Amino acid sequence: MKLSDFDYHLPQELIASQPLPQRDASRMMVVDRTAGKISHRSFADLLGFAREGDVWIFNDSRVERARFFSPDGKREILRLEALSPLRWRCLVRPGKKFRLGDAVPVGTHEGKVVEILANGERVIEWGSLIDDDLDGHLALPHYMKRDDDESDRERYQTVYSRQLGSIAAPTAGLHFTPEIMSRLPHAFVTLHVGVGTFQPVKVDNINEHVMHTERYEVQAETAKMVAEARRVVAVGTTACRTLETVAARHGQVVQESGKTDIFLRPGSSFKAVGALLTNFHLPKSSLIMLVSAFAGRDLIMEAYAQAVQERYRFFSYGDCMLIV
């Protein structure tokens, strides 16, 4: 399939740049794959779609404050990986201010560019430990067109996040409250969301797209609950990709940790996940391809057309879609 098969028109005003006052107040589109039907509900109706024998799988990764600025605000660093506490692999902007050997100030700290990788990433070595809470910022998606503020510290994290390591939030989980979770049989996986989640697909033939790599972990208790479930509901594409990675390798979900670059697109099979809760994704993204693989491209594109017509809120702080 071609990249243009996954494009749609989205009015700018439908992009949610702020969360709703209440986590569970979002709208929820329900897509029935078997009947080919689309209905418009509220997230408050979610429990009505739970079935006996379900297990709901959440990604418990927590978002790091991985974005840093120089004191004058003219240089920006996004930490991709801490190779050690004092040595980071980073994206930087603008590149001309991060030449080999250049000093890099952040807060009261100073580092130095010690390596420039072939893909343009920099390795920066610091002279002292940086406190993320003091000097770091959340790397909100570019489409929000704003910097993070104090409210994002809580609202850009799921209520169940516990494993620090993501650059972006697993956003389908942002709708959940502890009260709703307590009424659903559930377990956790961990997939640390990388910067690749923001990277668009650039090749016209989508089969030529090379996915980014992300770290994941499945605990033994989660594997046991999945094996015993009648239906597995993945909360978010990150939970889905984790489960399908492990199931593709072993024929079932087992205890495992590793790295995944799985690219689920039309033609892919799903061995573990029977239902999926997800937010609305960017045009031409690998994530809209994933949901198209799960529900069928034509049905998903019709769902997105209806979402625009009904003025749903899109992307990270937006409304959600339940695919059953």
C-alpha positions in Angstrom: 0.0 0.0 0.0 1.0 3.6 -0.6 1.6 6.3 2.0 -1.2 8.4 0.5 -3.6 5.6 1.4 -3.3 6.7 5.0 -3.7 10.5 4.6 -6.7 12.5 5.8 -7.5 16.2 6.2 -7.5 17.4 9.8 -8.5 21.0 10.7 -5.9 22.5 13.0 -8.5 23.4 15.6 -9.2 19.7 16.2 -5.7 19.1 17.6 -5.9 19.0 21.4 -3.1 21.1 22.9 -4.5 20.9 26.4 -6.1 18.1 28.4 -9.7 18.2 29.5 -10.3 19.1 33.1 -11.2 15.5 33.9 -9.2 12.5 32.7 -12.2 10.3 32.0 -14.3 13.0 30.2 -13.2 12.3 26.7 -15.5 11.0 23.9 -15.0 7.5 22.7 -15.6 6.2 19.2 -16.4 2.5 19.0 -15.4 0.6 15.9 -16.9 -2.9 15.5 -14.6 -4.8 13.2 -17.0 -7.7 12.7 -20.1 -5.7 11.9 -18.2 -2.9 10.2 -20.1 -0.4 12.3 -19.0 2.9 14.0 -20.8 4.4 17.0 -20.1 7.5 19.0 -20.0 7.1 22.8 -18.2 8.5 25.8 -15.2 7.1 27.7 -17.5 6.9 30.7 -19.2 4.1 28.8 -16.1 2.0 28.6 -17.0 -0.5 31.3 -20.1 -1.5 29.3 -17.8 -2.9 26.6 -15.8 -5.1 29.0 -16.4 -8.8 28.8 -16.1 -11.7 31.2 -12.7 -13.2 30.8 -11.0 -10.0 29.6 -7.6 -8.9 30.7 -6.7 -5.2 30.0 -3.0 -4.6 29.3 -1.5 -1.2 30.2 2.0 0.2 29.4 3.4 1.4 32.7 6.3 3.4 31.3 6.7 6.9 32.7 7.8 9.9 30.7 11.1 11.4 31.5 11.9 15.1 31.6 14.3 14.6 28.7 14.3 18.1 27.0 16.9 20.7 28.1 17.7 24.2 27.1 20.8 26.4 27.4 20.3 29.4 29.8 19.7 31.8 26.9 17.1 29.4 25.4 18.9 29.3 22.1 20.1 25.7 22.3 17.9 22.7 22.8 18.8 19.1 23.7 16.6 16.0 23.7 18.2 13.1 25.5 17.5 9.9 23.6 19.6 7.6 25.9 21.7 8.0 29.0 24.8 5.9 28.0 25.9 6.6 31.6 24.8 9.2 34.1 27.3 11.7 32.6 27.3 10.6 29.0 24.1 11.1 26.9 23.1 10.4 23.3 21.0 13.3 22.1 19.2 15.2 19.4 20.2 18.8 19.3 19.0 22.1 17.8 20.5 24.0 16.0 23.2 21.6 15.0 25.7 24.4 14.1 25.9 25.3 17.8 26.8 21.7 18.8 30.1 21.1 16.9 32.6 18.6 18.1 34.3 20.0 21.3 31.7 22.8 21.8 30.8 23.6 25.4 27.1 22.9 26.3 25.6 24.8 29.2 22.4 23.6 30.9 21.4 25.3 34.2 24.5 25.5 36.3 26.1 22.6 34.5 28.4 22.4 31.5 29.0 19.5 29.1 30.9 19.0 25.9 30.1 17.5 22.6 32.5 14.5 22.5 31.1 12.7 19.4 28.9 13.4 16.4 27.2 10.3 15.1 26.6 9.5 11.4 22.9 10.3 11.8 23.6 13.7 13.3 23.0 12.7 16.9 25.5 14.1 19.4 27.1 12.4 22.4 27.5 14.9 25.2 29.6 14.4 28.3 28.7 16.4 31.4 31.0 17.6 34.2 28.4 17.1 36.9 25.1 15.3 37.4 22.0 17.1 36.0 18.8 17.0 38.0 16.0 16.3 35.5 13.3 17.7 37.9 15.2 20.9 38.2 16.5 21.5 34.7 14.5 19.1 32.5 11.2 19.6 30.6 8.7 17.2 29.1 9.1 16.9 25.3 5.5 17.6 24.3 4.7 16.6 20.7 5.4 19.4 18.2 1.8 19.6 17.1 0.8 21.1 20.5 2.8 24.2 19.5 3.7 25.0 23.1 6.2 24.2 25.8 5.3 22.1 28.8 3.8 23.8 31.9 3.3 22.8 35.5 -0.1 21.0 34.8 1.7 18.6 32.3 3.8 17.2 35.0 0.7 15.2 36.2 -1.5 15.1 33.1 1.1 13.9 30.6 1.6 10.8 32.8 -0.8 7.9 33.2 -2.0 7.4 36.8 -0.3 4.0 36.8 3.1 5.0 35.3 6.0 3.7 37.3 8.9 2.6 35.0 10.8 5.8 34.0 12.1 5.7 30.4 9.8 7.2 27.8 10.2 10.4 25.8 6.5 10.5 25.0 3.4 9.3 26.9 1.5 6.1 26.0 -1.5 8.4 25.5 -4.4 5.9 25.4 -3.8 5.4 29.1 -4.2 9.1 29.9 -8.0 8.6 30.0 -8.0 6.2 32.9 -8.6 6.9 36.6 -7.7 4.6 39.5 -11.5 4.0 39.9 -12.0 2.7 36.4 -8.9 0.6 36.5 -10.0 -1.1 39.7 -13.1 -2.4 37.9 -11.1 -4.0 35.1 -8.9 -7.2 35.4 -5.6 -5.8 34.3 -1.8 -6.3 34.0 1.1 -4.3 32.8 3.8 -4.4 30.2 6.6 -1.8 29.8 7.5 -0.3 26.5 9.6 2.9 26.6 8.4 5.2 23.9 11.2 6.6 21.8 11.6 9.7 19.6 10.7 7.5 16.6 7.0 7.9 17.6 7.2 11.5 16.3 9.0 10.5 13.0 6.8 10.4 9.9 6.8 7.7 7.3 8.7 9.2 4.4 8.6 6.4 1.8 5.8 6.1 -0.7 5.8 2.3 -0.5 5.1 1.7 3.2 6.7 -1.7 3.1 10.1 0.1 2.7 9.6 2.0 6.0 12.2 1.2 8.7 10.8 1.3 12.2 12.6 2.8 15.2 13.6 0.5 18.0 12.2 0.6 21.5 12.8 -1.3 24.7 10.1 -3.5 26.3 9.5 -5.9 29.2 6.8 -8.5 29.9 6.6 -9.8 33.4 5.8 -13.5 34.2 2.5 -12.5 35.9 1.3 -10.6 32.8 2.2 -13.5 30.5 0.2 -15.8 32.8 -2.9 -13.6 32.8 -2.8 -13.2 29.0 -2.6 -17.0 28.6 -5.7 -17.4 30.8 -7.7 -14.6 29.2 -10.6 -15.1 26.8 -9.8 -11.7 25.3 -6.8 -9.4 25.6 -7.5 -5.7 25.4 -4.4 -3.6 24.6 -4.6 -0.1 26.0 -2.6 1.8 23.4 -0.5 0.9 20.4 2.6 0.5 22.6 1.0 -2.3 24.7 -0.2 -3.8 21.4 3.2 -3.7 19.8 4.8 -5.3 22.9 2.4 -8.2 23.0 2.5 -8.8 19.3 6.3 -8.7 19.3 6.6 -11.4 21.9 3.7 -13.5 20.4 5.3 -13.3 17.0 8.6 -14.6 18.4 7.3 -17.4 20.6 3.8 -18.2 19.3 2.4 -16.9 22.6 3.0 -14.1 25.2 5.8 -15.2 27.5 8.0 -13.4 30.1 10.7 -11.5 28.1 12.6 -8.3 27.8 14.3 -6.9 24.7 14.0 -4.5 21.9 11.3 -4.3 19.2 11.1 -2.6 15.8 7.8 -4.4 14.8 5.9 -2.6 12.1 2.2 -3.6 12.1 0.5 -2.5 8.8 -2.2 -4.0 6.6 -1.4 -7.6 5.9 0.1 -8.1 9.4 -1.5 -10.7 11.7 -2.4 -10.3 15.4 -1.7 -13.3 17.5 -2.4 -11.9 21.0 -4.6 -8.8 21.0 -8.4 -9.1 20.6 -9.4 -5.5 21.2 -7.6 -2.2 21.2 -8.2 1.2 22.9 -6.2 3.9 21.2 -6.2 7.7 20.5 -6.5 9.2 17.0 -3.2 9.3 15.2 -1.4 11.6 12.7 -2.0 11.2 9.0 0.6 9.0 7.2 2.0 7.7 10.5 3.0 4.2 11.4 0.3 4.2 14.1 -2.6 4.9 11.8 -1.2 2.0 9.7 -1.3 -0.2 12.8 -4.9 0.5 13.6 -5.7 -0.1 9.9 -4.1 -3.5 10.1 -6.2 -4.3 13.1 -9.6 -3.1 11.9 -9.1 -2.8 8.1 -8.0 0.3 6.2 -11.3 1.2 4.7 -13.2 1.0 8.0 -10.5 3.1 9.8 -10.4 5.8 7.2 -14.2 6.0 7.4 -13.9 6.2 11.2 -11.4 9.1 10.9 -13.6 10.9 8.4 -16.5 10.6 10.9 -14.2 11.8 13.7 -13.4 15.0 11.8 -17.1 15.5 10.9 -18.1 15.0 14.5 -15.3 17.2 15.7 -13.5 14.8 17.9 -10.3 16.0 19.6 -7.2 14.5 18.1 -3.8 13.2 19.2 -2.1 12.9 22.6 -4.6 14.9 24.7 -7.5 14.1 22.5 -10.4 11.6 22.4 -10.1 7.8 22.0 -11.3 4.9 19.8 -12.2 1.5 21.1 -11.8 -1.2 18.4 -13.6 -4.5 19.2 
